[in-house]
Amino acid sequence: MHSVRHTRWIAAAGLATAGLATAAHAQPETLACGPWSALPTPVWEGLLMAGDPSVIRTPDGTYFMHFTGFMPEPDRATIGVATSPDGVTWDWAGPTTFEEPFVFALDGRPGEWDEQLETVAVIERGTDASPEYWMYYTGYVVDESRFVSPYEIGLAKSTDGITFTRASNDPVLRLEPPGINDAPTNDFAMTSPGVVEHDGALYMVFLAWGGDANGTPDFFELRGAFSTDPEGLVWQRHPDPVQPFPIAGLPEIDGAVEPGQLQGRDGRFYLFITADDAENPTSPSSIAVLTSCHPFGPWTSCGDLAVEMTQPWHDDEIIAPHAIEDNGLLRLYYHGLTFNDALTGERFRVGYAEAPFTPGPSPGPTATVSSHPTTSTPGSSR
């Protein structure tokens, strides 16, 4: 659960938009997602703080929120889980006590690559009669010598949405040195996966951090990977950045971090990004919504900004959007940051906004991602 603007901000101005290695596909018309309405107070605070929400609605109508939480003694970032009957009023997904005040979905492993856990994406698999939930999470060991610790991406699975078990002890997406397997930008950290299913494959958009061998930050950009493995463990990196700039209708936005993805019932893909003016890092952050016919773009603006910094509880940053389509609404969850909280100083809490969602016209022909030799197998050197 990190703050890009204040602790890990890297200017994104000047990044070139490389061509996607996809078959030709039609650019969708700009849709209007809105108007958006945000609640003025947080909907979930967890234990001391909560961020990076990922929300699903199960077949019985229960909403689950998996989120980055913080546990003292020992200090660590971990993954908690809360439930809700309506998507707005939240409580822990199980009993808590003074001695056990937190409900874990997944906890870190001391001494392993995923000692600390953050930024999850939970997707539904299986069937209504036999559900299964997959959690793609970022794990890392704190490295104070680097601008950002070496985050990698792992997978855990659950049958109840509460208790998750690792599908592999190794990452499903590992960091690689520059130039290895043609992955020059995945040498520093990978965070904030957003995962959707499309044409029998899983598509992931994540935030890749670039830096040199001395730990000096170079840049960040949105990258992609896809998997046809039925177990969700083997991934191929997309060779080009999934870079949504420039954005038609939002020319002032030239930086994007912490993406969230969904596919609407209209067949289109919606990318929710924390958007910034990278040339002016002190400008207010906001959450923008983009749309495309393909999980890797190209992208166009989907109406007005969804959320802007207007409340005291997120007066320093709003970040980490995740949305679901639910009964004619787009439900958007995100976390806000303030450095002025009376209880903890720096504090993350989860906010909520919603907008009516009307499916747009048919998205037209879909795209097929070309094969790429960078195959990721858990436990391999890659």
C-alpha positions as a Markdown table, in Angstrom:
| # | Residue | x | y | z |
|---|---|---|---|---|
| 1 | Met | 0.0 | 0.0 | 0.0 |
| 2 | His | 2.2 | 2.7 | -1.3 |
| 3 | Ser | 1.9 | 6.4 | -2.2 |
| 4 | Val | 3.2 | 7.0 | -5.7 |
| 5 | Arg | 3.0 | 10.7 | -5.6 |
| 6 | His | 4.8 | 11.3 | -2.3 |
| 7 | Thr | 7.2 | 8.3 | -1.9 |
| 8 | Arg | 7.6 | 6.7 | -5.3 |
| 9 | Trp | 6.7 | 9.4 | -7.9 |
| 10 | Ile | 8.5 | 9.2 | -11.2 |
| 11 | Ala | 7.7 | 11.6 | -14.0 |
| 12 | Ala | 6.1 | 9.9 | -16.9 |
| 13 | Ala | 6.3 | 12.9 | -19.3 |
| 14 | Gly | 8.0 | 12.0 | -22.6 |
| 15 | Leu | 7.2 | 8.3 | -22.6 |
| 16 | Ala | 6.6 | 7.2 | -26.2 |
| 17 | Thr | 3.5 | 5.1 | -26.9 |
| 18 | Ala | 4.7 | 2.0 | -28.6 |
| 19 | Gly | 2.5 | 0.1 | -31.0 |
| 20 | Leu | 0.7 | -2.9 | -29.5 |
| 21 | Ala | 1.5 | -6.3 | -31.0 |
| 22 | Thr | -2.1 | -7.1 | -31.7 |
| 23 | Ala | -4.3 | -7.7 | -34.7 |
| 24 | Ala | -6.0 | -4.6 | -36.1 |
| 25 | His | -9.2 | -3.7 | -34.2 |
| 26 | Ala | -11.7 | -0.9 | -34.1 |
| 27 | Gln | -11.3 | 2.0 | -31.7 |
| 28 | Pro | -14.5 | 2.3 | -29.7 |
| 29 | Glu | -16.6 | 5.4 | -29.6 |
| 30 | Thr | -16.2 | 7.5 | -26.5 |
| 31 | Leu | -18.8 | 6.5 | -23.9 |
| 32 | Ala | -20.2 | 8.5 | -21.1 |
| 33 | Cys | -19.7 | 6.7 | -17.8 |
| 34 | Gly | -21.5 | 9.0 | -15.3 |
| 35 | Pro | -22.3 | 11.2 | -13.8 |
| 36 | Trp | -20.2 | 10.0 | -10.9 |
| 37 | Ser | -21.3 | 10.4 | -7.2 |
| 38 | Ala | -18.7 | 9.8 | -4.4 |
| 39 | Leu | -19.5 | 9.4 | -0.8 |
| 40 | Pro | -18.0 | 12.1 | 1.4 |
| 41 | Thr | -16.5 | 9.7 | 4.0 |
| 42 | Pro | -14.6 | 6.4 | 3.8 |
| 43 | Val | -16.5 | 3.1 | 3.6 |
| 44 | Trp | -13.8 | 1.0 | 5.1 |
| 45 | Glu | -10.9 | 1.7 | 7.5 |
| 46 | Gly | -9.7 | -1.7 | 8.5 |
| 47 | Leu | -7.3 | -1.9 | 11.4 |
| 48 | Leu | -5.6 | 1.5 | 11.5 |
| 49 | Met | -5.7 | 1.8 | 7.7 |
| 50 | Ala | -6.8 | 0.0 | 4.6 |
| 51 | Gly | -6.0 | 0.5 | 0.9 |
| 52 | Asp | -5.7 | -1.1 | -2.6 |
| 53 | Pro | -9.3 | -2.5 | -2.5 |
| 54 | Ser | -10.3 | -5.3 | -4.8 |
| 55 | Val | -14.1 | -6.1 | -4.7 |
| 56 | Ile | -16.1 | -9.0 | -6.0 |
| 57 | Arg | -19.8 | -10.0 | -5.6 |
| 58 | Thr | -20.4 | -13.7 | -5.0 |
| 59 | Pro | -23.3 | -15.7 | -6.4 |
| 60 | Asp | -25.2 | -15.3 | -3.2 |
| 61 | Gly | -25.0 | -11.5 | -3.4 |
| 62 | Thr | -22.3 | -11.0 | -0.7 |
| 63 | Tyr | -19.6 | -8.5 | -1.5 |
| 64 | Phe | -16.0 | -9.3 | -0.6 |
| 65 | Met | -13.3 | -6.7 | -0.3 |
| 66 | His | -9.7 | -7.8 | -0.3 |
| 67 | Phe | -7.3 | -5.0 | 0.7 |
| 68 | Thr | -3.9 | -4.1 | 1.9 |
| 69 | Gly | -3.8 | -3.8 | 5.6 |
| 70 | Phe | -1.1 | -3.2 | 8.2 |
| 71 | Met | -0.2 | -5.4 | 11.2 |
| 72 | Pro | 2.1 | -4.3 | 14.0 |
| 73 | Glu | 4.3 | -6.7 | 15.9 |
| 74 | Pro | 6.0 | -7.4 | 13.6 |
| 75 | Asp | 5.3 | -4.4 | 11.3 |
| 76 | Arg | 4.1 | -5.7 | 8.0 |
| 77 | Ala | 1.8 | -5.1 | 5.1 |
| 78 | Thr | -0.7 | -7.9 | 4.6 |
| 79 | Ile | -4.0 | -8.8 | 2.9 |
| 80 | Gly | -7.2 | -8.5 | 4.8 |
| 81 | Val | -10.8 | -9.3 | 3.9 |
| 82 | Ala | -14.1 | -7.6 | 4.7 |
| 83 | Thr | -17.7 | -8.4 | 3.5 |
| 84 | Ser | -20.8 | -6.3 | 2.8 |
| 85 | Pro | -24.5 | -6.9 | 2.1 |
| 86 | Asp | -24.8 | -3.9 | -0.1 |
| 87 | Gly | -21.3 | -2.9 | -1.3 |
| 88 | Val | -21.2 | 0.1 | 0.9 |
| 89 | Thr | -21.5 | -1.0 | 4.5 |
| 90 | Trp | -18.5 | -3.2 | 5.4 |
| 91 | Asp | -17.3 | -5.3 | 8.3 |
| 92 | Trp | -14.7 | -7.9 | 8.8 |
| 93 | Ala | -15.3 | -11.3 | 7.1 |
| 94 | Gly | -15.0 | -13.2 | 10.3 |
| 95 | Pro | -14.8 | -12.7 | 14.1 |
| 96 | Thr | -12.2 | -10.4 | 15.6 |
| 97 | Thr | -11.0 | -10.0 | 19.2 |
| 98 | Phe | -8.6 | -7.8 | 21.0 |
| 99 | Glu | -5.9 | -10.4 | 20.6 |
| 100 | Glu | -6.8 | -11.1 | 17.0 |
| 101 | Pro | -8.1 | -7.8 | 15.5 |
| 102 | Phe | -7.6 | -8.6 | 11.9 |
| 103 | Val | -9.1 | -11.2 | 9.4 |
| 104 | Phe | -6.4 | -12.4 | 7.0 |
| 105 | Ala | -7.0 | -13.5 | 3.5 |
| 106 | Leu | -3.3 | -14.1 | 3.0 |
| 107 | Asp | -0.3 | -13.2 | 5.1 |
| 108 | Gly | 3.3 | -12.8 | 4.3 |
| 109 | Arg | 6.0 | -15.5 | 4.8 |
| 110 | Pro | 9.0 | -14.3 | 6.8 |
| 111 | Gly | 12.3 | -14.7 | 5.0 |
| 112 | Glu | 10.6 | -15.4 | 1.6 |
| 113 | Trp | 10.1 | -13.2 | -1.5 |
| 114 | Asp | 6.6 | -12.4 | -0.3 |
| 115 | Glu | 7.4 | -11.4 | 3.2 |
| 116 | Gln | 5.3 | -8.3 | 2.7 |
| 117 | Leu | 2.0 | -8.3 | 0.7 |
| 118 | Glu | 0.1 | -5.5 | -1.1 |
| 119 | Thr | -2.0 | -4.6 | -4.1 |
| 120 | Val | -4.2 | -7.6 | -5.0 |
| 121 | Ala | -6.6 | -8.4 | -7.8 |
| 122 | Val | -9.2 | -11.1 | -7.0 |
| 123 | Ile | -11.1 | -12.7 | -9.9 |
| 124 | Glu | -13.9 | -15.2 | -9.9 |
| 125 | Arg | -13.3 | -18.6 | -11.4 |
| 126 | Gly | -15.1 | -21.9 | -11.3 |
| 127 | Thr | -18.9 | -22.0 | -11.4 |
| 128 | Asp | -21.8 | -20.8 | -9.3 |
| 129 | Ala | -22.1 | -24.3 | -7.8 |
| 130 | Ser | -18.4 | -24.7 | -7.3 |
| 131 | Pro | -16.8 | -21.2 | -7.1 |
| 132 | Glu | -13.1 | -20.5 | -6.9 |
| 133 | Tyr | -11.4 | -17.2 | -6.4 |
| 134 | Trp | -7.9 | -16.3 | -7.6 |
| 135 | Met | -5.9 | -13.6 | -6.0 |
| 136 | Tyr | -3.0 | -12.1 | -7.9 |
| 137 | Tyr | -0.9 | -10.2 | -5.3 |
| 138 | Thr | 2.4 | -8.4 | -5.0 |
| 139 | Gly | 5.0 | -9.6 | -2.6 |
| 140 | Tyr | 8.4 | -8.2 | -1.6 |
| 141 | Val | 11.1 | -7.9 | 1.0 |
| 142 | Val | 11.7 | -4.4 | 2.2 |
| 143 | Asp | 14.9 | -3.0 | 0.7 |
| 144 | Glu | 15.7 | 0.4 | 2.0 |
| 145 | Ser | 18.6 | 0.8 | -0.4 |
| 146 | Arg | 16.1 | 1.1 | -3.4 |
| 147 | Phe | 13.6 | 3.7 | -4.3 |
| 148 | Val | 11.0 | 1.0 | -4.3 |
| 149 | Ser | 11.3 | -2.6 | -3.0 |
| 150 | Pro | 11.5 | -5.5 | -5.5 |
| 151 | Tyr | 7.9 | -6.3 | -5.9 |
| 152 | Glu | 6.9 | -9.4 | -7.8 |
| 153 | Ile | 3.5 | -11.0 | -8.5 |
| 154 | Gly | 2.2 | -14.2 | -7.1 |
| 155 | Leu | -1.1 | -16.2 | -7.1 |
| 156 | Ala | -3.2 | -17.6 | -4.3 |
| 157 | Lys | -6.6 | -19.4 | -4.5 |
| 158 | Ser | -9.7 | -19.9 | -2.4 |
| 159 | Thr | -13.0 | -21.7 | -2.4 |
| 160 | Asp | -14.7 | -19.4 | 0.1 |
| 161 | Gly | -13.3 | -16.0 | -0.8 |
| 162 | Ile | -11.9 | -15.6 | 2.8 |
| 163 | Thr | -8.9 | -18.0 | 3.3 |
| 164 | Phe | -6.4 | -18.1 | 0.4 |
| 165 | Thr | -3.6 | -20.7 | -0.2 |
| 166 | Arg | -0.7 | -20.0 | -2.5 |
| 167 | Ala | -0.9 | -21.8 | -5.8 |
| 168 | Ser | 2.9 | -21.7 | -6.0 |
| 169 | Asn | 5.6 | -20.8 | -3.6 |
| 170 | Asp | 7.3 | -18.8 | -6.4 |
| 171 | Pro | 6.1 | -15.6 | -8.2 |
| 172 | Val | 4.2 | -16.1 | -11.4 |
| 173 | Leu | 5.8 | -12.9 | -12.7 |
| 174 | Arg | 9.4 | -12.3 | -11.7 |
| 175 | Leu | 11.6 | -9.3 | -12.1 |
| 176 | Glu | 14.3 | -9.5 | -14.8 |
| 177 | Pro | 17.5 | -7.6 | -15.4 |
| 178 | Pro | 17.4 | -5.1 | -18.4 |
| 179 | Gly | 17.7 | -6.9 | -21.7 |
| 180 | Ile | 16.9 | -10.4 | -20.4 |
| 181 | Asn | 14.0 | -12.0 | -22.3 |
| 182 | Asp | 13.3 | -8.7 | -24.0 |
| 183 | Ala | 11.8 | -7.2 | -20.9 |
| 184 | Pro | 13.8 | -4.0 | -20.4 |
| 185 | Thr | 11.4 | -2.3 | -18.0 |
| 186 | Asn | 10.6 | -5.1 | -15.6 |
| 187 | Asp | 13.9 | -4.8 | -13.8 |
| 188 | Phe | 12.8 | -2.8 | -10.7 |
| 189 | Ala | 9.4 | -3.6 | -9.4 |
| 190 | Met | 5.9 | -4.8 | -10.5 |
| 191 | Thr | 2.8 | -3.8 | -8.6 |
| 192 | Ser | -0.9 | -3.3 | -8.8 |
| 193 | Pro | -2.1 | -6.1 | -11.1 |
| 194 | Gly | -5.5 | -5.7 | -12.8 |
| 195 | Val | -6.8 | -9.0 | -14.4 |
| 196 | Val | -9.7 | -9.7 | -16.8 |
| 197 | Glu | -10.7 | -12.8 | -18.9 |
| 198 | His | -11.0 | -12.4 | -22.6 |
| 199 | Asp | -11.3 | -15.1 | -25.4 |
| 200 | Gly | -10.2 | -17.9 | -23.2 |
| 201 | Ala | -7.2 | -16.1 | -21.8 |
| 202 | Leu | -6.4 | -14.0 | -18.8 |
| 203 | Tyr | -5.0 | -10.5 | -19.4 |
| 204 | Met | -3.1 | -8.5 | -16.7 |
| 205 | Val | -2.2 | -4.9 | -16.7 |
| 206 | Phe | 0.3 | -3.9 | -14.0 |
| 207 | Leu | 2.5 | -1.1 | -13.0 |
| 208 | Ala | 6.2 | -1.6 | -13.9 |
| 209 | Trp | 8.9 | 0.4 | -12.3 |
| 210 | Gly | 12.1 | 1.1 | -14.2 |
| 211 | Gly | 15.5 | 1.9 | -12.6 |
| 212 | Asp | 19.2 | 1.5 | -13.0 |
| 213 | Ala | 21.5 | -1.0 | -11.2 |
| 214 | Asn | 22.1 | 1.6 | -8.4 |
| 215 | Gly | 18.4 | 1.8 | -7.5 |
| 216 | Thr | 17.9 | 5.1 | -9.1 |
| 217 | Pro | 14.4 | 5.4 | -10.6 |
| 218 | Asp | 14.1 | 5.9 | -14.4 |
| 219 | Phe | 10.4 | 5.8 | -15.1 |
| 220 | Phe | 7.2 | 3.8 | -14.6 |
| 221 | Glu | 4.7 | 2.6 | -17.2 |
| 222 | Leu | 1.7 | 0.3 | -17.5 |
| 223 | Arg | 2.7 | -3.1 | -18.8 |
| 224 | Gly | 0.8 | -6.2 | -19.8 |
| 225 | Ala | 0.9 | -10.0 | -19.6 |
| 226 | Phe | -1.4 | -12.7 | -20.7 |
| 227 | Ser | -2.0 | -16.4 | -19.8 |
| 228 | Thr | -3.7 | -19.3 | -21.4 |
| 229 | Asp | -2.6 | -21.7 | -18.6 |
| 230 | Pro | -5.8 | -23.2 | -17.0 |
| 231 | Glu | -4.1 | -22.9 | -13.6 |
| 232 | Gly | -3.2 | -19.2 | -14.1 |
| 233 | Leu | 0.5 | -19.8 | -13.3 |
| 234 | Val | 2.3 | -19.4 | -16.6 |
| 235 | Trp | 2.3 | -16.0 | -18.2 |
| 236 | Gln | 3.7 | -14.3 | -21.2 |
| 237 | Arg | 4.7 | -10.6 | -21.1 |
| 238 | His | 3.3 | -8.3 | -23.7 |
| 239 | Pro | 6.3 | -6.8 | -25.5 |
| 240 | Asp | 5.1 | -3.2 | -25.5 |
| 241 | Pro | 3.9 | -0.7 | -22.9 |
| 242 | Val | 0.1 | -0.6 | -22.4 |
| 243 | Gln | 0.4 | 3.2 | -22.3 |
| 244 | Pro | -2.8 | 5.2 | -22.6 |
| 245 | Phe | -1.2 | 8.5 | -23.5 |
| 246 | Pro | -2.2 | 10.8 | -25.0 |
| 247 | Ile | -5.8 | 10.4 | -23.9 |
| 248 | Ala | -8.4 | 11.9 | -26.2 |
| 249 | Gly | -10.4 | 14.3 | -24.1 |
| 250 | Leu | -8.0 | 14.4 | -21.2 |
| 251 | Pro | -4.9 | 16.1 | -22.7 |
| 252 | Glu | -3.6 | 17.2 | -19.3 |
| 253 | Ile | -3.2 | 13.7 | -18.0 |
| 254 | Asp | 0.2 | 12.2 | -18.9 |
| 255 | Gly | 0.9 | 9.9 | -16.0 |
| 256 | Ala | -1.0 | 6.8 | -14.9 |
| 257 | Val | -0.4 | 4.4 | -12.0 |
| 258 | Glu | -2.2 | 1.6 | -10.1 |
| 259 | Pro | -4.6 | 0.4 | -12.8 |
| 260 | Gly | -7.9 | -1.5 | -12.3 |
| 261 | Gln | -9.7 | -3.3 | -15.1 |
| 262 | Leu | -13.1 | -4.7 | -15.9 |
| 263 | Gln | -15.0 | -6.0 | -18.9 |
| 264 | Gly | -18.5 | -4.6 | -19.1 |
| 265 | Arg | -21.5 | -6.6 | -20.3 |
| 266 | Asp | -21.2 | -4.5 | -23.5 |
| 267 | Gly | -18.0 | -6.4 | -24.3 |
| 268 | Arg | -15.8 | -3.4 | -23.8 |
| 269 | Phe | -12.9 | -3.1 | -21.4 |
| 270 | Tyr | -12.7 | -0.3 | -18.9 |
| 271 | Leu | -9.4 | 0.8 | -17.4 |
| 272 | Phe | -9.5 | 2.8 | -14.2 |
| 273 | Ile | -6.2 | 4.7 | -13.5 |
| 274 | Thr | -4.8 | 7.1 | -11.0 |
| 275 | Ala | -4.1 | 10.0 | -13.3 |
| 276 | Asp | -1.7 | 12.8 | -12.7 |
| 277 | Asp | -0.1 | 15.7 | -14.5 |
| 278 | Ala | 3.4 | 14.2 | -14.5 |
| 279 | Glu | 5.0 | 17.6 | -15.2 |
| 280 | Asn | 3.5 | 18.9 | -12.0 |
| 281 | Pro | 3.7 | 16.2 | -9.3 |
| 282 | Thr | 2.1 | 18.5 | -6.7 |
| 283 | Ser | -1.1 | 18.8 | -8.7 |
| 284 | Pro | -4.1 | 17.0 | -7.4 |
| 285 | Ser | -4.4 | 13.3 | -8.3 |
| 286 | Ser | -7.7 | 12.0 | -9.8 |
| 287 | Ile | -9.2 | 8.8 | -11.1 |
| 288 | Ala | -9.9 | 8.6 | -14.8 |
| 289 | Val | -11.9 | 5.9 | -16.7 |
| 290 | Leu | -10.7 | 4.8 | -20.1 |
| 291 | Thr | -12.3 | 2.4 | -22.6 |
| 292 | Ser | -11.1 | 0.1 | -25.3 |
| 293 | Cys | -12.1 | -3.0 | -27.4 |
| 294 | His | -9.1 | -4.9 | -26.1 |
| 295 | Pro | -7.6 | -5.3 | -22.6 |
| 296 | Phe | -4.3 | -3.7 | -23.8 |
| 297 | Gly | -5.9 | -0.8 | -25.6 |
| 298 | Pro | -5.7 | 1.6 | -27.4 |
| 299 | Trp | -7.7 | 3.7 | -25.0 |
| 300 | Thr | -10.0 | 6.6 | -25.1 |
| 301 | Ser | -11.5 | 8.7 | -22.3 |
| 302 | Cys | -14.8 | 7.5 | -20.9 |
| 303 | Gly | -16.3 | 10.8 | -19.9 |
| 304 | Asp | -15.4 | 13.0 | -16.9 |
| 305 | Leu | -13.0 | 12.2 | -14.1 |
| 306 | Ala | -14.6 | 9.8 | -11.7 |
| 307 | Val | -13.1 | 11.1 | -8.4 |
| 308 | Glu | -11.1 | 14.2 | -7.6 |
| 309 | Met | -9.5 | 15.3 | -4.3 |
| 310 | Thr | -12.3 | 17.1 | -2.5 |
| 311 | Gln | -12.4 | 15.6 | 0.9 |
| 312 | Pro | -10.1 | 16.0 | 4.0 |
| 313 | Trp | -9.6 | 12.3 | 4.4 |
| 314 | His | -8.0 | 12.1 | 1.0 |
| 315 | Asp | -6.4 | 15.6 | 0.7 |
| 316 | Asp | -3.0 | 14.2 | -0.2 |
| 317 | Glu | -3.8 | 11.5 | -2.8 |
| 318 | Ile | -6.5 | 9.3 | -4.2 |
| 319 | Ile | -5.2 | 6.1 | -5.8 |
| 320 | Ala | -5.6 | 2.4 | -6.5 |
| 321 | Pro | -9.0 | 2.3 | -8.2 |
| 322 | His | -11.0 | -0.9 | -8.6 |
| 323 | Ala | -14.5 | -1.2 | -10.1 |
| 324 | Ile | -17.2 | -3.7 | -10.6 |
| 325 | Glu | -20.3 | -3.6 | -12.8 |
| 326 | Asp | -23.3 | -4.4 | -10.6 |
| 327 | Asn | -27.1 | -4.1 | -11.4 |
| 328 | Gly | -26.7 | -1.2 | -13.8 |
| 329 | Leu | -24.1 | 0.6 | -11.8 |
| 330 | Leu | -20.3 | 1.0 | -12.0 |
| 331 | Arg | -19.2 | 0.7 | -8.4 |
| 332 | Leu | -15.8 | 2.2 | -7.9 |
| 333 | Tyr | -13.5 | 1.6 | -4.9 |
| 334 | Tyr | -10.2 | 3.4 | -4.2 |
| 335 | His | -8.1 | 4.5 | -1.4 |
| 336 | Gly | -7.4 | 8.0 | -0.1 |
| 337 | Leu | -4.4 | 9.3 | 1.7 |
| 338 | Thr | -3.9 | 12.0 | 4.2 |
| 339 | Phe | -0.7 | 13.0 | 6.1 |
| 340 | Asn | -2.7 | 14.9 | 8.7 |
| 341 | Asp | -4.7 | 12.2 | 10.5 |
| 342 | Ala | -5.0 | 12.8 | 14.2 |
| 343 | Leu | -4.7 | 9.1 | 15.0 |
| 344 | Thr | -1.9 | 7.8 | 12.8 |
| 345 | Gly | -0.5 | 10.7 | 10.9 |
| 346 | Glu | -0.3 | 9.1 | 7.4 |
| 347 | Arg | -3.5 | 7.2 | 6.9 |
| 348 | Phe | -5.1 | 5.2 | 4.0 |
| 349 | Arg | -8.8 | 4.5 | 3.9 |
| 350 | Val | -11.1 | 3.1 | 1.2 |
| 351 | Gly | -13.6 | 5.3 | -0.5 |
| 352 | Tyr | -16.6 | 4.7 | -2.8 |
| 353 | Ala | -18.2 | 6.3 | -5.9 |
| 354 | Glu | -20.8 | 5.1 | -8.3 |
| 355 | Ala | -22.2 | 5.9 | -11.7 |
| 356 | Pro | -25.0 | 4.6 | -13.9 |
| 357 | Phe | -23.7 | 2.3 | -16.5 |
| 358 | Thr | -25.5 | 1.9 | -19.9 |
| 359 | Pro | -23.9 | -0.5 | -22.3 |
| 360 | Gly | -22.5 | 1.1 | -25.4 |
| 361 | Pro | -22.6 | -0.1 | -29.0 |
| 362 | Ser | -21.0 | -3.3 | -30.1 |
| 363 | Pro | -17.2 | -3.1 | -29.7 |
| 364 | Gly | -16.6 | -4.5 | -33.2 |
| 365 | Pro | -13.9 | -7.0 | -34.0 |
| 366 | Thr | -11.7 | -8.2 | -31.1 |
| 367 | Ala | -7.9 | -8.4 | -31.2 |
| 368 | Thr | -5.6 | -11.4 | -30.8 |
| 369 | Val | -2.3 | -10.8 | -29.0 |
| 370 | Ser | 0.6 | -12.1 | -30.9 |
| 371 | Ser | 2.8 | -14.7 | -29.3 |
| 372 | His | 5.9 | -13.5 | -27.5 |
| 373 | Pro | 8.9 | -15.6 | -26.3 |
| 374 | Thr | 8.9 | -14.2 | -22.8 |
| 375 | Thr | 7.2 | -17.1 | -20.9 |
| 376 | Ser | 6.9 | -16.9 | -17.2 |
| 377 | Thr | 6.9 | -20.2 | -15.3 |
| 378 | Pro | 6.9 | -20.3 | -11.5 |
| 379 | Gly | 10.3 | -21.2 | -10.1 |
| 380 | Ser | 12.2 | -20.7 | -13.4 |
| 381 | Ser | 15.0 | -18.2 | -13.8 |
| 382 | Arg | 13.2 | -16.4 | -16.6 |
